[in-house]
Amino acid sequence: MQVKESPSPLRTPGSHRGTRTVRRLGALAAALALTATTVACTGPDDEPDTEAAPPSSVVLQPGRPGEDSTTIAPEDYEPTVTGSTHNQADVDFFADMIHHHLQALEMSELAPDRAQDPAVLALADRIHDVQAAEIHGLAAWLQERDLPVPVEFEQGDGSGPRVPDGATDHDHHAETMPGMLTDAQMAELAAASGAEFDRLYLEGMIQHHEGAVDMSVTVIDEGTDERANELATDIGAGQQAEIGRMQDLLADL
């Protein structure tokens, strides 16, 4: 029987990343489901090995950014998470995601004075609160390992994350990280109001979330730290769900 591929739910204006993102998250979800099935089939009397053994059948391995997932033989299986160790991909993820989240705060703090749709305002409030809290977790991971934390993280009084102002490292990263809005896009958003702001905010935040999903999938694939893997999975899944919600709001404008 021929199985038809269902259309991607990610169809955002001017974006070609949606299909790739959904495919990569789908591969991740399939891998997690395979792991869950293996655990569920293990009886209570089964004794674990002293060392983690590779799966007894084929393993689904998510592809690198832009690539499809592949199946590999058990003897070729190499786990990507190795407890508390970390590599440069993990460090880059935590530092860059702080910058990335800070722009989401900046975008969302424009909403109270500009948004027209109460649902858009409520969404902006939620995104702001969730990502502000996540910034603290991201910074804590870096601090625990004596790694530098982006200077934009703290208010002058040390009270928490702030929106970046002036020329900082944030501006440099904005041009290189997936999904980041350009200065022109941010200026257009800040100048808009009413229904136009709602549209630009939703389109911009969908772009922004897609970038965060890309970053999350990359560190899951390339990183070695367990906490980075867990947080990236949470961020990727949460923001993918919000993309669907924003697409619905955009369609109703």
C-alpha positions in Angstrom: 0.0 0.0 0.0 1.4 3.4 -1.0 1.5 5.9 1.9 1.1 9.5 0.9 3.1 12.1 2.8 0.9 14.5 4.6 1.4 18.2 4.0 3.5 20.1 6.5 1.5 22.2 8.9 4.2 24.8 8.8 3.2 27.2 6.0 4.4 30.7 7.0 4.6 33.7 4.7 7.9 33.9 3.0 9.3 30.9 4.9 10.9 27.9 3.3 12.2 26.4 6.6 8.9 24.9 7.8 9.0 21.6 5.9 12.6 21.0 7.0 11.8 21.9 10.6 8.8 19.6 10.8 10.8 16.7 9.2 13.6 17.1 11.7 11.3 17.3 14.7 9.4 14.4 13.3 12.7 12.4 13.2 13.4 13.4 16.8 9.9 12.4 17.9 10.2 9.1 16.2 13.5 8.5 18.0 12.0 9.3 21.3 9.1 7.1 20.6 11.4 4.2 19.8 13.2 4.7 23.1 10.0 4.8 25.0 8.8 1.6 23.4 12.1 -0.2 24.3 11.8 0.9 27.9 8.1 -0.1 28.1 8.9 -3.6 26.8 11.5 -4.2 29.5 10.1 -6.3 32.3 10.6 -5.6 36.0 12.8 -8.7 36.4 15.2 -7.6 33.7 18.6 -6.8 35.1 20.3 -3.7 33.5 23.9 -4.2 32.2 26.7 -2.4 34.0 27.3 -0.5 30.8 24.6 0.9 28.4 24.3 -1.6 25.6 23.3 -0.5 22.1 19.8 -1.3 20.8 19.3 -4.8 19.5 17.7 -3.7 16.2 18.1 -0.8 13.8 18.4 2.7 15.3 16.8 5.8 13.9 19.3 8.6 13.9 18.1 12.2 13.3 20.0 13.9 10.5 22.0 17.0 10.7 20.3 20.3 9.9 18.7 20.0 6.4 19.2 16.3 6.2 16.8 13.4 6.6 17.1 10.9 9.4 18.7 7.5 8.7 18.7 4.0 10.2 22.0 2.5 11.4 23.1 -0.9 12.5 23.4 -1.6 16.2 27.2 -2.0 16.0 27.4 1.6 14.6 25.3 3.1 17.4 27.0 5.8 19.3 24.9 7.7 21.9 25.1 11.5 21.7 24.3 12.1 25.4 27.1 11.2 27.8 25.9 12.5 31.2 27.4 15.7 32.5 30.1 16.2 29.9 29.7 19.0 27.4 31.2 20.1 24.1 31.3 23.4 22.2 27.9 22.7 20.6 26.4 22.7 24.0 28.1 25.9 25.1 27.1 27.7 21.9 23.5 26.5 22.3 23.2 28.0 25.9 24.9 31.3 25.1 23.2 31.8 21.7 19.8 30.8 23.0 20.1 33.6 25.7 20.6 36.1 22.9 17.8 34.5 20.9 15.4 34.6 23.8 16.3 38.2 24.6 15.0 39.3 21.2 11.7 37.5 21.9 11.4 39.6 25.1 12.1 42.7 23.1 9.4 41.8 20.6 6.9 40.9 23.2 7.4 44.0 25.3 6.2 46.0 22.3 2.8 44.3 22.5 1.0 46.0 25.4 1.1 49.4 23.7 0.5 48.2 20.1 -1.4 44.9 19.9 -5.1 45.0 18.9 -6.2 41.4 19.3 -6.4 40.3 23.0 -5.3 36.8 22.0 -2.1 38.3 20.5 -1.4 40.3 23.6 -2.0 37.2 25.8 0.4 35.2 23.6 3.0 37.9 23.9 2.7 37.9 27.7 3.1 34.2 27.8 6.1 34.1 25.5 7.7 36.8 27.6 7.2 35.1 30.9 8.3 31.6 29.6 11.4 32.8 27.8 12.5 35.1 30.7 12.4 32.2 33.0 14.3 30.0 30.5 17.0 32.6 30.3 17.8 32.1 33.9 18.2 28.4 33.4 20.4 28.9 30.4 22.6 31.3 32.3 22.8 29.1 35.3 24.1 26.2 33.2 26.9 28.5 32.0 27.7 29.9 35.4 27.9 26.4 37.0 30.6 25.5 34.5 32.5 28.8 34.9 31.6 29.8 31.3 31.0 33.4 30.2 27.4 34.5 30.3 26.3 37.1 27.7 26.5 40.6 29.1 22.9 41.3 28.1 21.6 38.8 30.6 21.5 40.9 33.7 19.9 44.2 34.6 22.3 46.7 36.2 20.9 45.7 39.6 21.3 42.0 38.9 17.5 41.4 39.1 17.3 39.4 35.9 17.1 39.4 32.1 16.7 42.6 30.3 16.1 43.7 26.8 19.4 44.6 25.1 20.0 48.3 24.3 22.6 50.0 22.3 25.4 48.2 20.3 26.3 44.9 22.0 27.3 41.4 21.1 23.6 40.8 20.6 23.7 42.8 17.4 26.4 40.6 16.0 24.7 37.4 16.9 21.4 38.6 15.3 22.9 38.2 11.8 24.1 34.7 12.4 21.5 32.9 14.5 18.5 31.1 12.9 15.3 33.0 13.0 16.6 36.3 14.4 14.8 39.4 13.1 16.9 42.0 11.3 17.1 45.6 12.5 14.8 46.6 9.7 12.2 44.0 10.8 12.4 45.1 14.4 12.0 48.8 13.4 9.0 47.9 11.3 7.4 46.0 14.2 8.1 48.9 16.6 6.5 51.4 14.3 3.3 49.4 13.7 0.1 49.3 15.7 -3.3 47.7 15.7 -3.9 44.9 13.2 -0.7 45.6 11.4 1.3 45.1 14.6 -0.6 41.8 15.3 0.3 40.5 11.8 4.0 41.5 11.9 4.4 40.2 15.5 2.9 36.8 14.6 4.9 36.5 11.4 8.1 37.6 13.1 7.6 35.3 16.1 6.9 32.3 13.9 10.2 33.0 12.1 11.9 33.5 15.5 10.4 30.2 16.9 11.4 28.3 13.8 15.0 29.4 14.4 14.9 28.3 18.0 13.6 24.9 16.8 16.5 24.6 14.4 19.0 25.5 17.1 17.4 22.9 19.5 17.6 20.1 16.9 21.2 21.0 16.1 22.4 20.7 19.7 20.4 17.5 20.2 22.3 16.1 17.2 25.7 17.5 17.9 25.9 18.2 21.7 27.0 15.8 24.4 25.5 17.3 27.6 22.4 15.6 29.0 20.9 18.9 30.4 21.4 20.6 27.0 19.6 17.7 25.4 16.7 17.8 27.8 16.3 21.6 27.6 16.6 21.7 23.8 13.9 19.0 23.6 11.6 21.1 25.8 12.3 24.3 24.0 11.9 22.7 20.5 8.6 21.0 21.4 7.2 24.0 23.2 8.0 26.5 20.5 6.8 24.1 17.8 3.4 24.0 19.6 3.3 27.8 19.8 4.0 28.0 16.0 0.8 26.1 15.4 -1.1 28.5 17.7 0.3 31.6 16.0 -0.5 30.2 12.6 -4.1 29.9 13.7 -4.2 33.4 15.1 -2.6 34.7 11.9 -5.3 33.0 9.8 -8.0 34.7 11.9 -6.7 38.2 11.5 
